[in-house]
């Protein structure tokens, strides 16, 4: 393990800090009481974490977000067990989220229930790179097949980003931040409520000079000035929530978010990246035949960039009947994406427009001993791309689902459901899921399990683009997991172990032999173990240690690319002297299989990416009740690593900011 001694040393230092904190803590501080978290992503109803059955869920709270002060959602997801995140360069570049070793297209990403997976993306995956943390209240990550509640794309898990709503206590804040790579960010937020109306609005602008996407520290790609250009990023985000309560049984809520971003890009040719790589024909010195050769061109133009606009929104109507026992939720959710890219000569390179409209109704009936939910939905997705030979193309899906949350006594929770999706092109597909959990109160033991099936329909791009294949069939999947959670020391210490397996049939991938998307023969399999330990020795000191083992194999027995077999994460947080807070986030990532297209400057396959260890620090101080100063140091030991071959990642970097509470 690279830098194993340093990594273990960091862990030892923080565990000794914990022991010191325990010794110094007062007796009354040692009885830490925590309330059940509210989770909505498992059942599409507000449910406490004690009643989500055997589902595996991680909730990143508002407190954790404030303590870490990261720029993007991606940085937080890296701390979640069973999740691995990659990017092809710095901030703003393309990203992938792998849950339990599955492809990123198998993860459904939502914001306030609005689907962010872009139908104009090649495989309808979601790119979270432009989603910053303004107005985010919490993030829920559900691991395991969730097609029963969400249909296609939720075959490996769900990420739901939930934003802040207005409350009776009005709040107005403003912030400014600056740091490494020419990073500057400003933002403001206001929220509150009147007798009937609740509101929360925010806006931010981030500008970053960045660094070269083409890795200047990689000796296996051409250098000589071809990795010198800084690739910058700009992001303007405006968002808001409005709610109106006509009476205690009838309310309307809405969400609207606008993102305008631009990121500079580099060329990628021959298996590696560079500021400008030209293709030219030269004579072979031996045969004299003319051959196509790649030439680095550091003096050429470097205008390559991508510009995007996104508008997402939701309108929901909520009714309650029969003294609140029956709840009706009717909603319309939409997503509009427009991406334009330009090459190094400032000429149009590609264009993608993707739209989704999601109309749904769900009714929830509370029978005390169980909650029965039934729902129906209409989902339309459309895309247009002149560069890919696709005029305006769309498809529709009708969906019907049934779910029961059964509570047997105080110990047993059983969640079961089934769904029927009627796709315009692929007909009817049925999925189901069952997730029981049993708690032994006398020992503080919680046993849980789940089994579910899923399907993913081919994307419009996979079907109808110049590289598409109209003969594709939907991907099918099945998965199960089995776990145990054990509390110790009056639940100050919680240990958890979870084993899981997933199989994917008819997996779709790009076939180089026919230059089109094709169905893989045989099953793609993933399996693994998630281990976690959460310890709160005293009220203001918290540790979380997690380990994930992920075994992946395609039908030919090869590892899936860019997915580590082993990863270890440690987070720690300590608040002291009432005004100070410090935190640490350390993670070790095992070696990974590189993309089969990754080659060095000599044309040799790369095969593997090295393991790495990254340590980040954060801290804040409440100067007064209205002023807070915060700071963060990323990659404390300046570790060199790559998420994807030839694409650079941030080195040692620091950021400092100030937050004002105006009201």
C-alpha positions as CSV (number, residue, x, y, z in Angstrom):
1,X,0.0,0.0,0.0
2,X,1.5,3.3,-1.1
3,X,2.2,5.7,1.8
4,X,0.8,3.1,4.2
5,X,2.9,4.4,7.1
6,X,1.7,8.0,6.6
7,X,-1.9,6.9,6.4
8,X,-1.8,4.8,9.5
9,X,0.0,7.7,11.3
10,X,-2.9,10.1,10.5
11,X,-5.4,7.6,11.8
12,X,-3.3,7.1,15.0
13,X,-3.1,10.8,15.6
14,X,-6.8,11.3,15.4
15,X,-7.6,8.3,17.6
16,X,-5.2,9.6,20.2
17,X,-7.0,12.9,20.0
18,X,-10.3,11.1,20.6
19,X,-8.9,9.3,23.6
20,X,-7.7,12.6,25.0
21,X,-11.1,14.1,24.4
22,X,-12.8,11.2,26.2
23,X,-10.6,11.7,29.2
24,X,-11.3,15.4,29.3
25,X,-15.0,15.1,28.7
26,X,-17.4,15.6,31.6
27,X,-19.5,12.7,32.7
28,X,-22.7,14.3,31.6
29,X,-21.2,14.8,28.1
30,X,-20.8,11.1,27.6
31,X,-24.5,10.4,27.3
32,X,-25.0,11.4,23.7
33,X,-28.6,11.4,22.5
34,X,-29.3,11.3,18.7
35,X,-32.7,11.5,17.0
36,X,-33.7,9.4,14.1
37,X,-32.9,11.0,10.8
38,X,-35.7,11.6,8.3
39,X,-35.3,9.7,5.0
40,X,-37.5,10.2,2.0
41,X,-35.6,8.5,-0.9
42,X,-36.3,4.9,0.1
43,X,-40.1,5.0,0.1
44,X,-41.0,8.5,-1.3
45,X,-42.5,9.2,2.1
46,X,-41.0,10.9,5.1
47,X,-39.8,8.0,7.2
48,X,-37.4,7.8,10.1
49,X,-34.1,5.9,9.6
50,X,-35.4,3.3,12.1
51,X,-38.3,2.4,9.7
52,X,-36.6,2.1,6.3
53,X,-36.3,-1.7,6.6
54,X,-33.3,-3.5,5.2
55,X,-32.3,-0.7,2.9
56,X,-28.7,0.6,3.0
57,X,-28.8,4.4,3.3
58,X,-26.2,7.1,4.1
59,X,-27.4,10.6,5.0
60,X,-24.9,13.5,4.7
61,X,-26.4,16.1,7.0
62,X,-26.4,19.9,6.9
63,X,-24.0,19.8,9.9
64,X,-21.5,17.7,7.9
65,X,-21.8,20.0,4.9
66,X,-21.2,23.1,6.9
67,X,-18.2,21.5,8.7
68,X,-16.4,20.4,5.5
69,X,-17.3,23.5,3.4
70,X,-16.7,21.7,0.1
71,X,-17.4,23.3,-3.3
72,X,-19.4,20.4,-4.9
73,X,-21.6,17.4,-4.1
74,X,-18.9,15.1,-5.6
75,X,-16.5,15.9,-2.8
76,X,-19.0,14.7,-0.2
77,X,-20.0,11.5,-2.1
78,X,-16.3,10.4,-1.9
79,X,-16.8,9.8,1.8
80,X,-19.8,7.4,1.4
81,X,-19.1,3.6,1.7
82,X,-19.8,1.7,-1.5
83,X,-19.5,4.8,-3.6
84,X,-16.5,5.8,-5.9
85,X,-16.3,9.1,-7.8
86,X,-14.0,9.9,-10.7
87,X,-13.4,13.1,-12.8
88,X,-11.6,13.7,-16.0
89,X,-9.7,16.7,-14.8
90,X,-10.4,19.6,-12.4
91,X,-13.6,21.3,-11.3
92,X,-16.3,21.3,-13.9
93,X,-15.0,18.4,-16.0
94,X,-17.0,15.2,-16.7
95,X,-17.6,13.1,-13.6
96,X,-18.9,9.5,-12.9
97,X,-20.5,8.1,-9.7
98,X,-20.1,4.3,-9.3
99,X,-22.3,2.7,-6.6
100,X,-21.3,-0.9,-5.6
101,X,-19.1,-1.3,-8.7
102,X,-21.9,-0.7,-11.2
103,X,-21.7,1.7,-14.1
104,X,-22.5,5.4,-13.5
105,X,-25.6,4.9,-15.8
106,X,-27.0,2.6,-13.1
107,X,-27.2,5.4,-10.5
108,X,-30.2,7.7,-10.5
109,X,-29.5,11.2,-9.3
110,X,-32.2,13.6,-8.1
111,X,-32.5,17.1,-6.6
112,X,-35.7,17.4,-4.5
113,X,-36.9,14.4,-6.4
114,X,-36.2,15.9,-9.8
115,X,-34.3,13.5,-12.0
116,X,-30.9,14.9,-13.1
117,X,-29.9,12.1,-15.4
118,X,-29.6,13.8,-18.7
119,X,-31.4,12.1,-21.7
120,X,-28.9,13.7,-24.1
121,X,-25.9,12.1,-22.2
122,X,-24.6,9.1,-24.2
123,X,-25.9,6.5,-21.7
124,X,-28.3,8.8,-19.7
125,X,-25.9,9.0,-16.8
126,X,-26.0,12.0,-14.5
127,X,-23.0,14.4,-14.3
128,X,-22.9,16.1,-10.9
129,X,-20.0,18.3,-11.6
130,X,-22.1,21.5,-11.9
131,X,-24.2,20.8,-8.7
132,X,-22.8,23.0,-6.0
133,X,-23.9,23.0,-2.4
134,X,-25.8,26.2,-2.2
135,X,-29.1,25.8,-0.3
136,X,-28.5,22.0,0.2
137,X,-30.0,20.6,3.4
138,X,-28.8,17.0,3.2
139,X,-27.9,14.3,0.7
140,X,-29.4,10.8,0.8
141,X,-27.5,7.9,-0.8
142,X,-29.5,4.6,-1.2
143,X,-27.4,1.6,-2.2
144,X,-29.1,-1.3,-4.0
145,X,-31.7,-1.7,-6.8
146,X,-34.4,0.9,-6.5
147,X,-36.2,0.5,-9.8
148,X,-39.4,-0.3,-7.9
149,X,-39.8,3.3,-6.8
150,X,-37.9,5.1,-9.6
151,X,-37.8,2.9,-12.7
152,X,-34.9,3.0,-15.2
153,X,-31.4,4.0,-14.1
154,X,-32.0,3.2,-10.4
155,X,-30.6,-0.3,-10.8
156,X,-27.6,0.2,-8.4
157,X,-28.7,3.1,-6.2
158,X,-30.1,6.6,-5.8
159,X,-28.5,9.9,-4.8
160,X,-31.1,12.5,-3.7
161,X,-29.9,16.0,-3.0
162,X,-32.5,17.8,-0.8
163,X,-32.5,21.6,-0.5
164,X,-33.4,23.9,2.4
165,X,-36.9,25.1,2.9
166,X,-38.0,28.2,4.6
167,X,-38.9,28.2,8.4
168,X,-40.4,30.6,10.9
169,X,-37.0,31.9,11.8
170,X,-35.9,34.2,9.0
171,X,-32.3,34.0,7.8
172,X,-30.2,36.1,5.5
173,X,-26.5,35.1,4.9
174,X,-23.7,36.1,2.5
175,X,-20.3,34.6,2.0
176,X,-17.1,35.1,0.1
177,X,-14.3,32.6,-0.5
178,X,-10.9,32.5,-2.3
179,X,-8.0,30.2,-2.7
180,X,-5.7,28.1,-4.8
181,X,-5.9,27.8,-8.6
182,X,-7.4,31.4,-8.8
183,X,-10.6,30.3,-7.1
184,X,-13.2,32.9,-6.1
185,X,-16.7,32.3,-4.9
186,X,-19.5,34.6,-3.6
187,X,-22.9,33.7,-2.5
188,X,-26.1,34.8,-0.7
189,X,-29.1,33.1,0.8
190,X,-32.4,34.2,2.3
191,X,-35.2,32.2,3.8
192,X,-38.2,32.6,6.1
193,X,-41.9,32.2,6.4
194,X,-45.1,34.2,6.8
195,X,-48.4,32.8,8.1
196,X,-49.0,30.8,4.9
197,X,-45.9,31.2,2.7
198,X,-42.4,29.7,3.1
199,X,-39.5,30.7,0.9
200,X,-35.8,30.0,0.5
201,X,-33.7,31.6,-2.3
202,X,-30.0,31.6,-3.0
203,X,-27.4,32.6,-5.6
204,X,-23.7,32.1,-6.1
205,X,-21.0,32.6,-8.6
206,X,-17.7,30.6,-8.7
207,X,-14.8,31.4,-10.9
208,X,-11.6,29.3,-11.1
209,X,-8.5,29.7,-13.3
210,X,-7.8,26.0,-12.7
211,X,-4.9,23.9,-14.0
212,X,-4.1,22.0,-17.1
213,X,-6.4,19.0,-17.6
214,X,-3.6,17.3,-19.4
215,X,-1.3,16.1,-16.6
216,X,2.0,18.0,-16.6
217,X,3.4,15.5,-14.0
218,X,2.7,12.4,-16.1
219,X,6.0,11.4,-17.9
220,X,4.1,8.9,-20.1
221,X,2.3,11.6,-22.2
222,X,3.9,14.3,-24.5
223,X,5.0,17.4,-22.5
224,X,7.2,20.1,-24.1
225,X,4.6,22.8,-23.5
226,X,1.6,20.8,-24.4
227,X,0.3,20.6,-20.8
228,X,0.8,24.2,-19.8
229,X,-2.5,25.8,-20.5
230,X,-4.8,26.4,-17.5
231,X,-8.3,25.1,-17.9
232,X,-10.7,27.3,-16.0
233,X,-14.3,27.0,-14.8
234,X,-17.2,29.3,-14.2
235,X,-20.5,28.5,-12.5
236,X,-23.5,30.7,-11.9
237,X,-26.2,29.0,-9.8
238,X,-29.6,30.5,-8.8
239,X,-32.1,28.4,-6.8
240,X,-35.3,28.8,-4.8
241,X,-38.1,27.0,-3.0
242,X,-41.6,28.4,-2.4
243,X,-44.4,26.8,-0.5
244,X,-48.0,27.9,0.3
245,X,-50.2,26.2,2.9
246,X,-53.8,27.0,2.2
247,X,-54.9,25.0,5.3
248,X,-53.5,22.1,7.3
249,X,-54.7,19.6,4.7
250,X,-53.8,21.4,1.4
251,X,-50.5,22.8,0.4
252,X,-48.5,23.6,-2.8
253,X,-44.7,23.5,-3.0
254,X,-42.2,24.4,-5.8
255,X,-38.5,24.2,-6.6
256,X,-36.6,26.0,-9.4
257,X,-32.9,25.9,-10.1
258,X,-30.8,27.5,-12.9
259,X,-27.2,26.7,-13.6
260,X,-25.0,28.4,-16.3
261,X,-21.5,27.0,-16.5
262,X,-18.4,27.0,-18.7
263,X,-15.3,24.7,-18.5
264,X,-12.1,24.8,-20.6
265,X,-11.2,21.4,-22.1
266,X,-8.1,19.7,-23.7
267,X,-7.7,17.4,-26.6
268,X,-7.8,13.6,-26.2
269,X,-6.2,11.6,-29.0
270,X,-4.4,8.3,-29.2
271,X,-5.2,7.3,-25.6
272,X,-4.0,10.4,-23.8
273,X,-4.8,14.1,-23.3
274,X,-3.0,17.3,-24.3
275,X,-3.6,21.0,-24.8
276,X,-3.6,20.6,-28.6
277,X,-3.0,17.3,-30.4
278,X,-3.0,17.4,-34.2
279,X,-3.4,14.5,-36.6
280,X,-1.1,14.6,-39.6
281,X,0.0,12.2,-42.4
282,X,3.8,11.5,-42.6
283,X,5.8,8.9,-44.6
284,X,6.9,5.7,-42.8
285,X,10.7,5.7,-42.7
286,X,10.9,2.0,-43.6
287,X,8.0,1.4,-46.1
288,X,7.5,4.9,-47.3
289,X,3.8,4.5,-46.9
290,X,1.9,7.5,-45.6
291,X,0.6,6.9,-42.1
292,X,-1.7,9.0,-39.8
293,X,0.4,10.3,-36.9
294,X,-0.4,12.3,-33.8
295,X,1.7,15.4,-33.2
296,X,1.6,17.6,-30.1
297,X,1.0,21.2,-31.0
298,X,1.7,23.5,-28.0
299,X,1.8,26.6,-30.1
300,X,-1.6,25.9,-31.7
301,X,-4.9,27.5,-30.5
302,X,-6.4,26.2,-27.3
303,X,-10.0,27.4,-27.4
304,X,-11.7,24.0,-26.6
305,X,-14.5,24.4,-24.1
306,X,-18.0,23.3,-23.2
307,X,-20.8,25.7,-22.2
308,X,-24.0,24.5,-20.6
309,X,-27.3,25.7,-19.3
310,X,-29.7,23.8,-17.1
311,X,-33.1,24.6,-15.7
312,X,-34.9,22.2,-13.4
313,X,-38.1,22.6,-11.5
314,X,-40.9,20.9,-9.6
315,X,-44.5,21.8,-8.6
316,X,-46.2,19.6,-6.1
317,X,-49.7,19.6,-4.7
318,X,-50.2,17.8,-1.4
319,X,-53.6,16.9,0.1
320,X,-54.5,15.1,3.3
321,X,-57.8,13.4,4.1
322,X,-59.4,11.3,6.8
323,X,-57.6,13.0,9.7
324,X,-54.3,12.8,7.9
325,X,-54.4,9.1,7.3
326,X,-54.6,9.4,3.5
327,X,-52.0,11.6,1.7
328,X,-52.1,12.5,-1.9
329,X,-49.1,13.9,-3.7
330,X,-49.4,15.1,-7.3
331,X,-46.3,16.6,-9.0
332,X,-44.8,17.8,-12.3
333,X,-41.0,17.7,-12.5
334,X,-38.9,18.9,-15.4
335,X,-35.3,19.1,-16.5
336,X,-33.9,21.2,-19.4
337,X,-30.3,20.7,-20.5
338,X,-28.4,22.6,-23.3
339,X,-24.7,21.9,-23.9
340,X,-22.6,23.4,-26.6
341,X,-18.9,22.6,-27.2
342,X,-16.2,24.3,-29.3
343,X,-12.9,22.9,-30.5
344,X,-9.4,24.4,-30.3
345,X,-10.1,26.5,-33.4
346,X,-13.2,27.9,-31.8
347,X,-15.5,26.1,-34.2
348,X,-18.6,24.2,-33.1
349,X,-17.6,20.7,-31.9
350,X,-20.8,19.1,-30.5
351,X,-24.3,20.1,-29.4
352,X,-26.7,18.3,-27.1
353,X,-30.2,19.2,-25.8
354,X,-32.0,17.0,-23.4
355,X,-35.5,17.4,-21.8
356,X,-37.4,15.4,-19.3
357,X,-41.0,15.8,-18.1
358,X,-42.1,13.7,-15.2
359,X,-45.8,13.7,-14.1
360,X,-46.6,11.5,-11.1
361,X,-49.2,10.8,-8.4
362,X,-48.7,8.8,-5.2
363,X,-51.2,8.1,-2.5
364,X,-50.1,7.0,1.0
365,X,-52.6,5.3,3.4
366,X,-51.5,5.0,7.1
367,X,-53.1,1.9,8.7
368,X,-50.9,2.4,11.9
369,X,-49.3,-1.1,11.5
370,X,-48.4,-0.4,7.9
371,X,-48.3,2.3,5.3
372,X,-49.6,1.4,1.9
373,X,-48.5,3.5,-1.1
374,X,-49.7,3.3,-4.7
375,X,-48.7,5.5,-7.6
376,X,-48.7,6.1,-11.3
377,X,-46.5,8.2,-13.5
378,X,-45.9,9.4,-17.1
379,X,-42.3,10.1,-18.1
380,X,-41.2,11.7,-21.3
381,X,-37.6,12.1,-22.3
382,X,-36.3,13.9,-25.5
383,X,-33.0,14.8,-27.0
384,X,-31.6,16.6,-30.0
385,X,-28.0,16.6,-31.4
386,X,-27.2,17.8,-34.8
387,X,-23.5,16.8,-34.3
388,X,-24.6,13.2,-33.6
389,X,-27.1,12.9,-36.5
390,X,-30.1,13.1,-34.2
391,X,-33.1,15.4,-34.9
392,X,-35.6,15.9,-32.1
393,X,-36.2,12.3,-30.7
394,X,-38.3,11.3,-27.7
395,X,-39.9,8.3,-25.9
396,X,-42.5,7.8,-23.2
397,X,-42.9,5.5,-20.3
398,X,-46.1,4.8,-18.2
399,X,-45.5,3.5,-14.7
400,X,-47.5,2.0,-11.9
401,X,-46.2,0.9,-8.5
402,X,-47.4,-0.5,-5.2
403,X,-45.4,-0.5,-1.9
404,X,-46.2,-1.5,1.7
405,X,-44.2,-0.5,4.8
406,X,-45.2,-3.1,7.4
407,X,-44.4,-2.7,11.1
408,X,-44.7,-5.8,13.2
409,X,-44.4,-4.9,16.8
410,X,-41.4,-2.9,17.8
411,X,-38.8,-5.1,16.2
412,X,-39.7,-6.0,12.6
413,X,-40.0,-3.7,9.7
414,X,-40.7,-5.1,6.2
415,X,-40.8,-2.9,3.1
416,X,-42.0,-4.6,-0.1
417,X,-43.0,-3.3,-3.5
418,X,-43.6,-4.0,-7.2
419,X,-43.6,-1.8,-10.3
420,X,-44.8,-2.1,-13.9
421,X,-43.2,0.1,-16.5
422,X,-44.8,0.3,-20.0
423,X,-42.1,1.7,-22.3
424,X,-43.1,3.0,-25.7
425,X,-40.4,0.9,-27.5
426,X,-39.7,-2.1,-25.2
427,X,-43.1,-2.9,-23.8
428,X,-43.9,-3.9,-20.2
429,X,-41.2,-4.6,-17.6
430,X,-41.9,-5.7,-14.0
431,X,-39.6,-5.2,-11.1
432,X,-39.9,-5.9,-7.4
433,X,-38.1,-5.3,-4.1
434,X,-38.3,-6.7,-0.5
435,X,-36.3,-5.3,2.4
436,X,-36.8,-6.6,5.9
437,X,-35.0,-5.5,9.1
438,X,-35.3,-6.9,12.6
439,X,-34.0,-5.2,15.8
440,X,-33.0,-7.1,19.0
441,X,-33.4,-4.4,21.6
442,X,-31.8,-6.4,24.4
443,X,-28.5,-6.5,22.6
444,X,-28.7,-3.4,20.4
445,X,-28.4,-5.6,17.3
446,X,-30.1,-4.8,14.0
447,X,-30.3,-7.4,11.2
448,X,-31.2,-6.3,7.7
449,X,-31.5,-7.7,4.2
450,X,-32.9,-6.8,0.8
451,X,-33.5,-8.3,-2.6
452,X,-34.6,-6.5,-5.7
453,X,-34.7,-6.5,-9.5
454,X,-34.2,-3.7,-11.9
455,X,-34.1,-2.7,-15.5
456,X,-32.5,0.1,-17.6
457,X,-33.9,1.0,-21.0
458,X,-31.3,2.0,-23.6
459,X,-30.7,5.7,-23.9
460,X,-31.8,7.7,-27.0
461,X,-28.2,8.2,-27.9
462,X,-27.4,4.4,-27.6
463,X,-30.4,3.8,-29.9
464,X,-30.5,6.5,-32.5
465,X,-27.2,8.4,-32.8
466,X,-24.6,7.8,-35.5
467,X,-23.1,5.2,-33.0
468,X,-26.5,3.9,-32.0
469,X,-28.1,0.5,-32.4
470,X,-31.9,0.3,-32.7
471,X,-31.8,-3.4,-32.0
472,X,-30.7,-3.0,-28.3
473,X,-32.8,-4.5,-25.5
474,X,-33.1,-3.2,-21.9
475,X,-30.5,-4.1,-19.4
476,X,-31.8,-6.4,-16.6
477,X,-30.4,-6.7,-13.1
478,X,-30.9,-8.4,-9.7
479,X,-29.2,-7.8,-6.4
480,X,-29.3,-8.6,-2.8
481,X,-27.5,-7.7,0.4
482,X,-27.3,-8.9,4.0
483,X,-26.1,-6.9,6.9
484,X,-25.9,-6.4,10.7
485,X,-25.5,-3.2,12.8
486,X,-24.4,-3.4,16.4
487,X,-24.4,-0.6,19.0
488,X,-22.0,-0.4,21.9
489,X,-21.5,1.9,24.9
490,X,-25.1,3.2,24.9
491,X,-24.9,3.6,21.1
492,X,-21.9,5.9,21.3
493,X,-20.2,3.3,19.1
494,X,-22.0,1.7,16.1
495,X,-20.4,-1.0,13.9
496,X,-22.0,-2.2,10.7
497,X,-21.1,-4.9,8.1
498,X,-22.9,-5.4,4.8
499,X,-22.4,-8.0,2.1
500,X,-23.9,-7.5,-1.4
501,X,-24.1,-9.0,-4.9
502,X,-25.5,-7.6,-8.2
503,X,-25.8,-9.2,-11.6
504,X,-26.4,-7.3,-14.8
505,X,-27.8,-9.1,-17.9
506,X,-27.7,-7.6,-21.5
507,X,-25.3,-4.9,-20.3
508,X,-24.9,-2.2,-23.0
509,X,-21.3,-1.1,-23.9
510,X,-19.6,0.5,-26.9
511,X,-18.3,-2.1,-29.4
512,X,-15.1,-0.9,-31.1
513,X,-15.4,-3.7,-33.7
514,X,-18.6,-2.3,-35.2
515,X,-18.2,1.3,-33.9
516,X,-21.7,1.1,-32.3
517,X,-23.3,0.3,-29.0
518,X,-23.9,-3.4,-28.5
519,X,-25.3,-5.9,-26.0
520,X,-22.7,-7.9,-24.0
521,X,-23.3,-11.6,-24.0
522,X,-23.4,-13.1,-20.5
523,X,-23.7,-11.4,-17.1
524,X,-21.6,-8.6,-15.6
525,X,-21.2,-9.3,-11.8
526,X,-20.3,-7.2,-8.9
527,X,-20.1,-8.1,-5.2
528,X,-18.5,-6.7,-2.1
529,X,-18.4,-5.8,1.6
530,X,-19.1,-2.5,3.3
531,X,-17.8,-2.1,6.8
532,X,-18.3,1.0,8.9
533,X,-17.6,2.2,12.5
534,X,-19.1,5.5,13.9
535,X,-17.9,6.7,17.3
536,X,-19.1,9.7,19.3
537,X,-17.0,9.4,22.5
538,X,-18.2,12.8,23.8
539,X,-20.8,15.3,22.6
540,X,-18.5,17.3,20.3
541,X,-16.2,14.7,19.0
542,X,-17.1,12.3,16.1
543,X,-15.2,9.6,14.1
544,X,-16.3,7.5,11.1
545,X,-14.2,4.8,9.7
546,X,-15.3,2.8,6.6
547,X,-13.9,0.1,4.4
548,X,-15.3,-1.0,1.0
549,X,-14.3,-4.1,-0.9
550,X,-15.6,-4.2,-4.5
551,X,-15.1,-7.2,-6.9
552,X,-16.2,-6.6,-10.5
553,X,-16.1,-8.8,-13.6
554,X,-17.5,-8.4,-17.1
555,X,-18.7,-11.5,-19.0
556,X,-15.1,-12.1,-20.2
557,X,-13.8,-12.1,-16.6
558,X,-12.1,-8.6,-16.8
559,X,-12.3,-6.0,-14.1
560,X,-14.6,-3.0,-14.8
561,X,-12.5,0.1,-15.4
562,X,-11.8,2.8,-12.8
563,X,-13.3,0.9,-9.9
564,X,-11.0,0.0,-7.0
565,X,-11.2,-3.3,-5.2
566,X,-10.4,-1.7,-1.9
567,X,-10.9,1.7,-0.4
568,X,-10.7,3.1,3.1
569,X,-12.1,6.3,4.5
570,X,-11.8,8.1,7.8
571,X,-13.6,11.3,8.8
572,X,-13.2,13.1,12.1
573,X,-14.8,16.2,13.5
574,X,-14.2,18.0,16.8
575,X,-15.8,21.2,18.2
576,X,-14.1,22.9,21.1
577,X,-14.1,26.2,23.1
578,X,-17.7,26.7,21.8
579,X,-16.5,28.6,18.7
580,X,-13.9,26.4,17.0
581,X,-14.5,23.4,14.8
582,X,-11.9,21.2,13.0
583,X,-12.3,18.2,10.8
584,X,-10.4,15.7,8.7
585,X,-11.2,13.6,5.7
586,X,-8.7,10.9,4.7
587,X,-9.2,8.2,2.1
588,X,-7.0,5.5,0.5
589,X,-8.0,4.1,-2.9
590,X,-6.6,0.9,-4.3
591,X,-5.2,0.5,-7.8
592,X,-7.8,0.4,-10.6
593,X,-8.1,-0.9,-14.1
594,X,-7.5,1.9,-16.7
595,X,-9.7,2.4,-19.7
596,X,-9.0,0.0,-22.5
597,X,-8.4,3.1,-24.7
598,X,-5.7,4.5,-22.5
599,X,-2.3,4.4,-24.1
600,X,1.0,6.3,-23.5
601,X,2.9,8.3,-26.0
602,X,4.6,5.1,-27.3
603,X,1.3,3.5,-28.0
604,X,1.6,1.1,-25.0
605,X,-1.6,0.2,-23.1
606,X,-1.7,1.7,-19.6
607,X,-3.7,-1.2,-17.9
608,X,-3.7,0.1,-14.3
609,X,-3.9,3.3,-12.3
610,X,-1.8,3.5,-9.1
611,X,-3.3,3.6,-5.6
612,X,-3.3,6.8,-3.7
613,X,-3.9,8.4,-0.3
614,X,-5.5,11.9,0.0
615,X,-6.0,13.8,3.3
616,X,-8.1,17.0,3.6
617,X,-8.5,19.3,6.6
618,X,-11.2,21.8,7.3
619,X,-12.0,24.2,10.1
620,X,-14.1,27.2,11.2
621,X,-14.3,29.8,13.9
622,X,-17.4,31.7,15.0
623,X,-15.9,35.2,15.4
624,X,-19.2,36.6,16.6
625,X,-22.8,35.4,16.4
626,X,-22.9,37.0,12.9
627,X,-19.4,36.3,11.5
628,X,-17.7,33.0,10.8
629,X,-14.4,32.4,9.2
630,X,-13.8,29.0,7.6
631,X,-10.9,27.4,5.8
632,X,-10.0,24.1,4.1
633,X,-6.8,22.4,2.9
634,X,-7.2,19.8,0.2
635,X,-4.6,17.1,-0.5
636,X,-2.5,18.0,2.5
637,X,0.5,15.9,1.5
638,X,0.4,16.9,-2.2
639,X,-0.3,13.3,-3.3
640,X,0.1,12.6,-7.0
641,X,-2.7,10.5,-8.5
642,X,-5.0,10.2,-11.5
643,X,-8.7,9.2,-11.6
644,X,-8.3,8.7,-15.4
645,X,-5.0,8.2,-17.3
646,X,-3.4,11.5,-18.4
647,X,-6.0,13.7,-16.6
648,X,-4.6,15.8,-13.8
649,X,-6.1,16.1,-10.3
650,X,-5.6,18.9,-7.7
651,X,-2.4,19.0,-5.6
652,X,-1.9,20.7,-2.3
653,X,-4.4,23.6,-2.2
654,X,-6.0,25.9,0.3
655,X,-9.2,28.0,0.6
656,X,-10.4,30.5,3.1
657,X,-13.7,32.4,3.4
658,X,-16.0,34.5,5.5
659,X,-19.7,34.1,6.1
660,X,-22.0,36.8,7.4
661,X,-25.3,36.2,9.1
662,X,-27.2,39.4,8.3
663,X,-30.4,38.3,9.9
